[in-house]
Each structure stands twice: as structure tokens, then as C-alpha cells.
Amino acid sequence: MKKICTAFISACLGCIPLQAENIYLHSGTPSITWKVKPQAEVGNDVSRLSDPRYDMSSWVDAVVPGTVFNSYVVAGYEEDPNFGDNIHRVDRSKYDRSFWYRAEFTVPADYKKELVWLHFNGVNRKADIYLNGALLGTLDGFMHRGRFNVTDIIDRDGKNILAVLVHIPRTPLANQGSPNYLSSGGWDWMPYVPGLNSGITDKVYLSNTGTATLIDPWIRTDLPTNARADLSLELDVENNRSRAEKYIVKGTITPGDITFEEEIQIEAGATRKIKFDKRYYPQLSINSPKLWWPNGYGDPNLYNCKIEVLAGNEISDTRDITFGIRKYTYDKEGDIFHIHINGVPVFVKGANWGMSEYMLRCRGQEYETRIRLHKDMNFNMIRNWLGSVTDDEFYEYCDKYGIMVWDDFWINSNPTLPYDLNAFNNNMLEKIKRVRNHPCIAVWCGDNEATPEPPLTGWMAENIRTFDGGDRYFQPCSNSGGLSGSGYWGAFDPRYYFSKYPDPSSGGDGKRGWGFRTEIGTAVVPTFESFRKFMPRENWWPRDDMWNKHYFGSGAGNALPDRYAESIDREFGTARDAQDFCRKAQLVNIESNKALFEGWLDHMWEDASGIMLWMGQSSYPSMVWQTYDYYYDLTGAYWGCKSACEPLHIYWNPVTEEIKVANTTARNYEALTAEAVIYNMDGKPVKHLQKKALVDALSNTATTCFTLDVNREREILSLGKPAVASSTAQGDPSYVSDGKDDTRWAAHRSDNEWIYVDLGSIQSVGGVRLNWEAAYGKAYKIQISDDAKNWKEIYKTNEGREGVEEITFPEVKARYVRMFGIELGWWFGYSLWSFDVLSGTRPTEGLTDVHFIRLTLKDKSGKVLSENNYWRGNGRRDFTALNTLPEARLKVSSKLVDGDEEGKACINATVTNPRSAQGVAFAVHVQAVRTTDGERILPAMMNDNYFTLMPGESKDLAITFDKSLLQGGSYRLQVTPYNNK
């Protein structure tokens, strides 16, 4: 019989026994205690280990799921690995070896069905599983699931002994030992973890079923149009009996209460594949579906499919699958990777995610906090870098909050293969089957910054075609193949991100430009309150090697920590101590991270299609590559990203002085009012510079509103100054700086020729203007020097052209400025009519040394849709005048109320800069702390921070957190403007 009467099935449901719950055998469960001990001290006598009388008094309490090393930390055998250099002083030999885990448990009394199953969702890296002395099997690879029928082994009425021998991962981890948590051996953002994060690293549980079981249900969705969705369900049904049986497979999809069922016969001990689709089940074609959208493009609507297999009138097994109706499409038009969902182009704004926590201590609902913070930063994608996150909750909360996932496999940029290719391939299959129902997965990626060695690329592609149906795109390499490379990973002047595209450190191909970049980032120093939680007091100041242990030094050279520190001193004044350093660092964090995203938005869909920050979250207490820190404090980077990534965003291009609106939504906005007001340090607006315009902001565009009327003139520093060239075929080198349009210098025909101008003294240089004759430079560099011997590159292009090219860049100090030719653009030598060296822009009349740009975007009703604030200097990078702002005496009122969600509390606060104030309240930082002990109330969600108030202005804040964080006490607010040192 092909179909069963729905009414009959529904009528019988009332008499069907409820399915027994899965029982998790985890630490903290009252009925189980895990222990761990080195194999070398235990031996291999499994029968002795399986004796209920076995003495475990010398064993260490284990954390499951978790790692061996963390178990010893929790048990107090190691000092806090987060603090100082403690983790670097651990004797690795204690943990870099294999360990036995042992636990005793009983079977729940309500396990009345025929079969009992023991499940392992993952171990690192390999484990032998024994129950009551019997070897169940070996798990090989940290994604390898174990599903063992233990019906004939388990004692349903007495004590059961579970013993697991976990083998230490093979090294080197990348790529020979893969699959594993590759960064466990240390990286430039986390330390070597003793034991290499070996252990029972994922869920362990019991389940109870009848004789028929369900295996890996797979729901696919297709959208012929957004008004109709076609669903299909494929799964295996296993008959665990010794005779052939008939079963009924039933599904219910909600919302919609769509039901379908089929009766099937399965031979003894066999597995049968079954598929439901619209061909035989027209109800699986859904009209007006609620679609899953990424954050900012719509709601991430989710459906549930409950699947049951019935033996007679009894439920034998059941699964609940959460899924989203969506359709991804992709293209590489113009050599640039683009993602579309449900027919709508998506501008990707996101971040890389390394380890959730460097010792695998992020678990369960903690993922909701972390991913909610990404959502609140207005991100729409997370890159699961090197596949380092394996927990189901990561994907579940990405589904819930509309965060797409760029999901890597476990290969890192070196030409080596795993020792065991079959184990690697099996883990690929396991990963795909395990997570493919999640709508959040948008891209599968093979290798970090390289292409996997044969045969892996082919295997990956075929596995994805077969077991994911090709529904998601496979990208072999993370930084090439339509992508614009990786890096840089240090903080630059904001204008760098708007200038002629930020060059990557490595990778990239095709059209050079902003494009789609999967890694770019900045060092991010945390607040002083976090800094002192991991840094010993004797190492606070000045910087020393202990800072390097937390990745602000040579250990994280890619973060350019010296450049970061120099920018603090140069732009905001030399830091007095660690507290001052951390305070000023938040301003660097804000402006560099905001500019990084805005620079890409400025070229949206003309060149740029996506950008992901390196990194979004923090896995170790460090000073680089994070937005919120290890303790969930929201750094300036968080607020810079949150501002820049808002779906409808008004912003300033600091190179062109243009004001634009970026619309990264699926909706068009009409008749918006864009306004710019510039305030001086006394908080008064400069009225003659105020501008306003009516604009339309179309979906996925960056629309120009107007240009600020600030001074953009630059002085020609090179006029009449001497010039020196590598060779001269025509004219004279001095002709490039004589101010005449009809004299020129030409070099002999050779690629690597050069010419420089001597400015006579070290000056501030902000650009060059090259007037090429027909013999132009196709590729060339602009370099600077103080001695005409040691040259530093400040600009490079391979897209030179005939005629005038004006190139501006953040001001640099130099005496000599050189054009160094790399590749000729014609068949004669390089030829220039002029080579003008330009100063920075001149100060604007009426503006104080530092001034403040306030941008607002309003709809027809006057509602503010976007507000954005910047500080700007007449000296462009000189903000030291901020240190002269008068102290701000702010008024604060607040109250504690129940939050919108159960168990939540919310502080509603208003911060006011009185109308009588003598100046701006700049970068006001607000932190809620407990009154009982002065500790910060973290994690917490906030709507704003580091905000600026003019005299008479107020800011309304909402700070939401778990009520339990108050620990029965109350709160107070610390409100600290930058002015108040």
C-alpha cells in the first residue's frame, strides 16, 4: 500500500506510547561520574577496568564533553591557563599522550522498547569504546559519530561500565594529523594546548527505540519562485529484526501541519532508502512559504519536520529536523564571487570564527550569546575557519539568527596530505550528513589559503554533489578563485580602506580590487578591566614579553602590534600606562574596524561583494583579532562593526569627503533625508558646513548624497625641487618638477627604471600626481625615503594608464619620493611630463583642530534610520587636541526592569550632557557592574556605547542580561567619557 489514511493514523496517535528521552551521559548529570587517567598508568586490561569493584580513587574527575587537559585544570592540578604565561609553563609530557576515560551508569527505568543505543558525537582524535568489557568499535576522527546497538551488552537493571581509550592526535596536526582541531598546536592567536585538545569532545548519550530506526534524514528545498517551495525528504530506515517487517514512515511539517506517510517493507537486518517529494506527495509543494533570510534581508523563518517510523501502532523511532526554506545561487561575474539567496544578491558582512574557545569550553547555550552578538553587529555570515567548530549548537543558533556559514574542511595551506585519507574522507561524509539540513550553510570550502593536494579536491567536490546535492557551492581555496586574497591583519589609517583597494597580504586572483575577501582584520586591544584579568600586575607597563604571550608582540606579527601602538601615541598622545593605552586603543578599534567595512560598502556591487573580519569572537584572552573579548566585554571594534554594518547606513568617505548611503537590504528606500553637521570641540555646529539632501537608496547600492565643503586643496611640495633618475633617454629629470606642461623626462627602455624628487627636508606627504606621456607605467610603485637609500613602499598598482593619475594616501613623513617602474605600458621607456609630490589637505577655516561629523538619515516622517559619528582632525591623523577637552559632567538616570525574555533583566538608562556644558562629551563608555563585588555584568546586550554627546543632548540606553548575573544584588553604572581621564 503506497499511502496510509491520514485520519486513521491520527486517530491512533492517542494510544501510542511516548518516545523515551535521550539520556545524556555528561559530567554534571547526577547519575554519572566520569574519571580520567593516563593509559601509561592504567594499562590495557579492559576486563579489570570493567569490574564494578575497580578502585578509581587515584583517577581525576573528568569533564565530558571536554578535553583531558581541561579536566585537570578544573580539578585544580594546573594554574589558571588564562592568566599570565601559565599555559606556556605546563609540562606538556603529562598530557601529550593517550588517556582512559571511565564511567558507571544505569539505564533509565522508562527504557521499555526493544533496543538500547549508545551514541558518541565526537572524540579527538581517535578512541576505542568498551561497554562492560566488550569492544563496541573505534571512532577515527573528531567528526566520526558512533552509534552502537548495545541491547545485548547493556545491563538494564544494574550498573554498566563504560571505558573509552582516547588516543593523542598524531602530529603535525596540519595537515598530516587531520581531521582534528588544527590550531590546538598553537597559532598566532592562541597557545599550544597541552594534550592537543584530546578527549571526549562531543555529546555522549543513550537512546531507546523499537526495531526500526531512522538514519540521517535529509530535507532539501527548492524555489521555482519565491511564491512556491518544493520540498523533498530522503532518509534511511533500518530493520534491526531477524525477519522482514513492514513499517509506516510518517512526517509532519509545521507550521502548516503538512503530513505525509508511506508503508514500506524491509528485509531482515537491512536498510532501505525512502524518499518523499512532490511527485507522489503534492502537499510537499508549498504555496507562499515563509523563507529563511540572512540577517538584514528578512526574517530567518524556520520549519520543523517530525519524522516517525511506526511498527504496528507503536512509535519505533522519531526525529525532529529543523530546516529553512531557501535557495542559494552563485556567480563569479567579473572574476568576483557573488552569493544570492532566494534570488536576491547578498552583500556579505561577517567574521571568521577560529576556535569557539581554545580549550573547547564553549558549550550549549553559550553559543547563543556569541552568535547573538554577531547578529547584533549586523553581520550576516560567519566563516567556520578550518572547520574548527563542531558543536551542533553553533549551527542551530546561526539558523535562528540568520547567520550564513562559510564552512571549511580541515586543510591548511601547506602541500601535505593527511596520514589516513580514508579517515579524512569518512569524516567529510559525516560532517556533510550531520549538518546539511541547516539553512545557514552557504559555502563549503576545501582549504585555508591554498587548494588541497590531489585527490582531496576531487573527493570534496564529489562528496558535496552526492551528499548535499550540490545545493551549496564548493570553493576549493579560501582566498583565490574569484576571491581577493587574505589580509592585511593590522589596523591602518581609515583612508587606507577607501584608497585604491587595500592590497591583500597573500592570495587573490582575477580582477584586483575589493572583491570578496574572506580575511582582513586588525589588532584589537581589550578594555583595561579585561586586560588586568589576564595580565599580571608586574607586567602591566611598559610592554614586555608577557604581552606577547597574549599576542601583542612578535607572536602575532601579522597583527602589526607595533604599528598599532605607534598610532595610539601619534594620534592620541603617548600612553602614560596600561590603563591609558587601553582607553585610547578603543578609539583605534572603532575607527579602523568601521572604516574596514565602510571601504568595502563604498564599492558595493561595483567591485566589492563581501568581506569577513579576522576574527569576530575571542577564544583566548588576547589583544588581537576580536570584537567582543574573552570575557564578553564589547570593545571599540564591536561598536565600529555594528555601526558600519547596519542594513541602512549613512557614512563618510574620508578620502573623497563624500557622504553616502549604503543599503544592504532587499528593500528600496525613497525620499530619505541625509544630513551632515560638523561640530567644533565646544559642541557648537559650524553652520556654513552643514549640508542636507533628499536621496533614494536602492537595494544593494551605495548612493552618493553630497560632498562635505571642507578644504581638499593640496600644496605641490615638489615644485622646483631637484630630481634624480636611474637613466635619461630624453629631456632631463628636473623637467618633472619644473611646473611646465611641455617638458618631459623619459628613461631608457627597461622595466625597472625610476625617478625621485628631493623635497630638501622631511615633510608630510599625502599623495602624488603623475602626468604620463604615451609611454606610461603599466605597473609601478610609489616609495619614500629619508636618505635616498632605504625605500619604503606606500603605493603599488598594475593598472597604470596614460595621462594624469592622482594618487592620495594617508600622510607620511619623507624627504625623498620615488616612482619605481615595474612594467612598461608601451614600447618606449617610462616618460613623465610631471611628477608632483602633494602635501596633505590644508585645514578648513572655522574648524577646531579636532571636530566631529554627525550624519543622520531620516525617512519621510522624520524617523532616524541611521546615525553615524566621526572625529576628524585638521591634521587628519592628529587627534591630540581631544586631550584638552574640558571634563564632562554628565547626568545619568536608570532603572532595572524585567527583560522581554524569561530570566532576563534590562537596565534602561539615559545619559545627558547638560545644555550648560562647556564642550563635547566624547566617546562616552557605559558599563554596568554589580554592587556586591564591583564585577562587570557580562555578557550583556547593549544598543550603543562609546557615543558622543553635544551640549543638551541625551542618549537612551538598554542593557539586557541574565538576571542571575546580579547574584541577588543590584547594579550601578560606570559612565566614563574620554574627556574624564
DACOR-V61758 format. One record per residue. SS is DSSP state (a for helix, b for strand, c for the rest). PSI is psi in radians with two decimals (NA if undefined). Layout:
ss = {SS SS}
psi = {PSI PSI}
This chain:
ss = {c c c c c a a a a a a a a a a c c c c c c c b b c c c c c c c c b b b b b b a a a a c c c a a a a c c c c c c c c c c b b c c c c c c a a a a a a a c c c c c c c c c c c a a a a c c a a a c c c c b b b b b b b c c c c c c c c c b b b b b b c c c b c b b b b b b c c b b b b b b b c c c c c b b b b c c c c c c c c c c b b b b b b b b c c c c c c c c c c c c c c a a a a c c c c c c c c c c c c c b c c c c b b b b b b c c b b b b b b b b b b b b b b c c b b b b b b b b b b b b c c c c c b b b b b b b b b b c c c b b b b b b b b b c c c c b b b b b b c c c c c a a a b b b c c c b b c c c c c c c b c c b b b b b b b b b c c b b b b b b b b b b c b c c b b b b c a a a c c b b b b c c b b b c b b b b b b c c c c c c c c c c c c a a a a a a a a a a a c c c c b b b b a a a c c c c a a a a a a a a a a c c b b b b b c c c b c c c c c c c c a a a a a a a a a a a a a a a c c c c c b b b b b b b b c c c c c c c a a a a a a a a a a a a c c c c c b b b b b c c c c c c c c b c c c c c c c a a a a c c c c c c c c b c c c c c c c c c b b b b b c c b c c c c a a a a a a a c c a a a c c c c c a a a a a c c c c a a a a a a c a a a a a a a a a a a a c c c c c a a a a a a a a a a a a a a a a a a a a a a a a c c b c c c b c b b b b c c c c c c c c c c b c c c b c c c c c b c a a a a a a a a a c c c b b b b b c c c c c b b b b b b c c c c c b b b b b b b b b b b c c c c c b c a a a c b b b b b b b c c c b b b b b b b c c c c c c b b b c c c c c c b b b c c c c b c c a a a a a c c c c c c c b b c c c c c c c b b b b b b b b b b b b b b b b b b b c c c c b b b b b b b b b c c c c c c b b b b b b c c c c c b b b b b b b b b b b b b b b b b b b b b b c c c c c c b b b b b b b b b b b c c c c c c c c b b b b b b b b b c c c c c b b b b b b b b b b c c c c c c a a a a a c c c c c b b b b b b b b b c c c c c b b b b b b b b b b c c c c c c c b b b b b b b b b b c c c c c b c c c c b b c c c c b b b c c c c b b b b b b b b b a a a a c c c c b b b b b b c c c c c}
psi = {2.15 -0.72 2.63 2.51 2.12 -0.69 -0.70 -0.79 -0.80 -0.68 -0.52 -0.27 -0.51 -0.42 0.09 2.26 2.54 2.57 2.36 2.53 2.63 2.42 2.03 2.20 1.16 2.76 2.49 -0.30 2.22 -0.54 0.07 2.48 2.13 2.52 2.75 2.54 2.57 2.45 -0.66 -0.45 -0.17 -0.67 -2.85 0.38 1.59 -0.62 -0.67 -0.74 -0.53 0.02 2.17 -0.37 0.06 2.33 2.07 0.31 -0.44 -0.03 2.81 2.41 2.31 2.63 2.04 2.20 2.61 -2.88 2.80 -0.87 -0.73 -0.57 -0.73 -0.58 -0.85 -0.63 -0.09 0.25 -0.22 2.57 2.76 1.95 -0.23 -0.40 2.39 -2.34 0.47 -0.78 -0.44 -0.28 0.05 2.46 1.78 -0.50 -0.39 -0.46 -0.36 1.06 3.07 2.62 2.56 2.38 2.53 2.45 2.67 2.44 2.88 2.76 2.37 2.54 -0.45 0.14 1.44 -0.20 2.99 -0.70 2.47 2.34 2.50 2.24 2.41 2.22 -0.16 2.45 2.74 2.00 -0.33 2.52 2.52 2.26 2.17 2.37 2.13 0.68 -0.15 2.33 2.03 -0.61 -3.13 2.28 2.33 1.69 2.50 -0.09 0.00 2.03 2.51 2.24 1.80 2.24 1.86 0.34 -0.74 -0.03 -0.60 2.57 1.91 -0.34 -0.22 -2.78 2.45 2.49 2.08 2.13 2.31 2.10 1.90 2.12 2.43 2.43 2.52 2.60 2.78 2.58 -0.72 2.11 -0.04 -0.71 -0.03 2.55 2.37 -3.07 1.57 -0.56 -0.01 -0.38 0.14 2.50 -3.00 0.40 -0.08 2.63 2.93 2.26 2.02 2.31 -0.07 0.65 0.61 2.61 -3.04 1.67 -0.02 -3.04 2.55 2.26 2.84 2.58 2.78 2.13 2.95 -2.82 -0.30 2.32 2.68 2.43 2.15 1.06 2.48 2.00 2.23 2.60 2.49 2.60 1.63 -0.69 2.90 -0.10 -0.12 2.42 2.37 2.13 2.61 2.59 2.25 2.40 2.87 2.45 2.24 2.28 1.96 0.23 2.90 0.21 2.79 2.52 2.68 2.42 2.78 2.21 2.19 2.46 2.56 2.17 2.25 2.59 2.79 -0.37 0.88 2.15 2.66 2.64 2.80 2.48 2.32 2.71 2.37 2.36 2.88 2.24 0.22 2.91 2.35 2.36 2.39 2.51 2.36 2.24 -3.12 -0.26 -0.79 -0.23 1.39 -0.34 -0.22 0.03 1.93 2.20 2.55 0.97 2.69 1.93 2.67 2.18 2.61 2.76 2.21 -0.29 -0.11 -3.08 2.49 1.22 2.43 2.60 2.84 2.39 2.02 2.12 2.28 2.54 2.22 2.35 1.84 -2.19 0.16 2.37 2.12 -0.71 2.71 2.62 2.54 2.14 2.12 2.33 2.90 2.50 2.03 2.86 2.08 2.43 2.83 2.70 2.91 0.77 2.31 0.44 0.45 2.28 2.29 2.48 2.36 2.55 2.28 0.61 0.01 2.25 2.40 2.13 2.02 2.20 1.99 -2.79 2.68 2.61 1.96 -2.09 2.48 -0.72 2.42 -0.34 0.36 0.70 0.05 2.12 2.67 -2.20 -0.22 -0.49 -0.60 -0.74 -0.84 -0.79 -0.54 -0.65 -0.65 -0.73 -0.75 -0.34 0.04 0.38 2.70 0.07 2.53 2.34 2.07 1.45 2.19 0.41 0.57 -0.27 2.17 -0.08 2.41 -0.63 -0.55 -0.86 -0.66 -0.74 -0.45 -0.70 -0.84 -0.66 0.16 0.65 1.96 2.69 2.20 1.88 1.98 2.71 -2.97 0.95 2.28 2.37 1.02 2.56 1.11 2.75 2.72 2.60 -0.72 1.67 -0.59 -0.73 -0.72 -0.81 -0.72 -0.67 -0.60 -0.83 -0.76 -0.77 -0.83 -0.84 -0.61 -0.58 0.00 -0.34 -0.19 2.15 -0.32 -0.47 2.10 -0.58 2.38 2.37 2.40 -0.67 2.45 1.91 0.50 3.11 2.31 2.55 2.58 2.51 0.24 -0.70 -0.77 -0.72 -0.77 -0.85 -0.75 -0.70 -0.73 -0.72 -0.72 -0.83 -0.12 0.04 0.25 0.30 -0.43 2.69 2.49 2.09 1.92 -0.66 2.49 -0.20 0.23 3.02 1.04 0.05 2.74 0.51 -2.97 2.50 -3.08 2.98 0.29 2.80 2.31 2.91 2.36 -0.54 -0.39 -0.67 -0.23 -0.34 -3.09 1.35 2.31 2.06 2.46 2.83 -0.60 2.83 -2.91 2.56 -3.12 -2.49 2.23 2.47 -2.81 -0.98 -2.46 2.01 2.18 -0.18 2.13 2.45 -2.99 2.71 2.57 1.82 2.34 3.12 2.82 -0.57 -0.64 -0.72 -0.77 -0.17 -0.43 -0.19 2.13 2.51 -0.65 -0.20 0.17 -0.78 2.42 3.11 2.42 -2.93 -0.38 -0.57 -0.68 -0.54 -0.35 0.47 0.67 1.33 -2.76 -0.44 -0.35 0.93 -0.54 -0.35 -0.09 0.95 -0.62 -0.75 -0.73 -0.84 -0.70 -0.66 -0.61 -0.87 -0.74 -0.72 -0.59 0.03 2.49 2.24 2.38 -0.62 -3.08 -0.67 -0.74 -0.66 -0.83 -0.63 -0.84 -0.50 -0.56 -0.52 -0.69 -0.74 -0.77 -0.98 -0.61 -0.72 -0.61 -0.82 -0.62 -0.84 -0.69 -0.56 -0.67 -0.72 -0.58 -0.35 0.41 2.17 -0.14 -0.56 -0.96 2.43 -0.14 2.72 2.37 2.21 2.51 1.85 3.05 -0.61 3.05 2.23 -0.19 2.54 1.79 -3.06 0.38 2.70 1.19 2.83 -1.04 2.57 -3.04 -0.49 0.16 0.29 2.39 1.82 3.03 -0.54 -0.71 -0.82 -0.55 -0.75 -0.77 -0.72 -0.92 -0.55 0.10 2.51 -0.68 2.02 2.17 2.33 2.95 2.28 1.90 -0.12 -0.88 -0.19 0.30 2.58 2.24 2.88 2.16 2.22 1.73 1.01 3.04 0.14 2.51 2.44 2.33 2.67 0.87 2.61 2.04 2.34 2.47 2.27 2.31 2.24 2.50 3.10 -0.35 -0.01 0.10 2.43 2.55 1.70 -0.60 -0.16 -0.03 2.41 2.68 2.55 2.68 2.22 2.70 2.38 1.77 2.72 2.35 0.86 2.76 1.97 2.27 2.29 -0.94 3.09 2.34 2.49 0.83 2.80 2.18 0.18 2.54 2.41 2.49 1.81 -0.39 -0.07 2.10 0.09 2.65 2.65 2.61 2.39 2.77 -0.56 2.82 2.08 -0.39 2.53 -2.56 2.55 -0.59 -0.31 -0.40 -0.27 0.32 -0.04 0.11 2.59 -0.17 0.24 2.53 2.77 2.47 2.42 2.91 2.77 1.74 2.53 -0.92 1.05 2.78 2.88 2.40 2.75 2.37 1.95 -0.12 -0.42 2.89 2.18 2.93 2.01 2.28 0.07 3.07 2.70 2.03 2.23 1.68 2.46 -3.05 -0.51 1.40 3.00 2.03 -0.70 2.33 2.90 2.68 2.21 2.73 2.78 2.75 -0.25 0.10 0.30 -0.79 2.05 2.48 2.26 2.31 -0.16 2.55 2.46 2.67 0.37 0.60 2.80 2.85 2.59 -2.78 2.24 2.01 2.16 2.12 2.69 2.84 2.45 2.42 2.69 2.23 2.68 -0.65 2.39 2.23 2.46 2.09 1.96 2.41 -0.76 2.30 2.55 -0.08 -3.05 0.18 2.99 2.87 2.39 2.15 2.29 -0.67 2.68 1.56 2.21 2.20 2.60 3.13 3.02 2.59 2.68 2.66 2.31 2.33 -0.04 2.40 2.91 -0.68 2.41 2.99 2.26 2.14 2.07 2.40 2.57 2.15 2.67 -3.01 -0.54 -0.05 0.06 2.32 2.08 -0.47 2.38 2.41 2.45 2.46 2.71 2.52 2.50 2.55 -0.58 0.24 -0.97 0.26 1.81 0.30 -0.37 -0.35 -0.49 -0.15 -0.01 2.42 2.66 2.37 2.19 1.61 2.67 2.34 2.29 2.55 2.83 2.69 2.24 2.88 2.45 3.03 -0.45 2.64 2.36 0.00 2.66 2.72 2.29 2.02 2.11 2.67 2.20 2.23 2.33 1.92 2.63 -0.47 0.01 2.59 -0.10 -2.93 2.50 1.85 2.39 1.02 2.13 2.26 2.27 2.26 2.34 2.73 2.49 -0.41 -0.68 0.01 0.08 2.56 2.51 1.71 2.54 2.70 2.55 2.33 2.67 -0.36 2.78 2.93 0.74 2.84 2.32 2.27 2.82 2.29 -0.07 2.69 2.75 2.21 2.26 2.60 2.15 1.96 2.41 2.97 2.25 -0.50 -0.38 -0.34 -0.27 0.68 -0.09 -2.66 -2.85 2.87 2.76 2.26 2.04 1.94 1.81 2.74 -0.58 -0.59 1.65 NA}
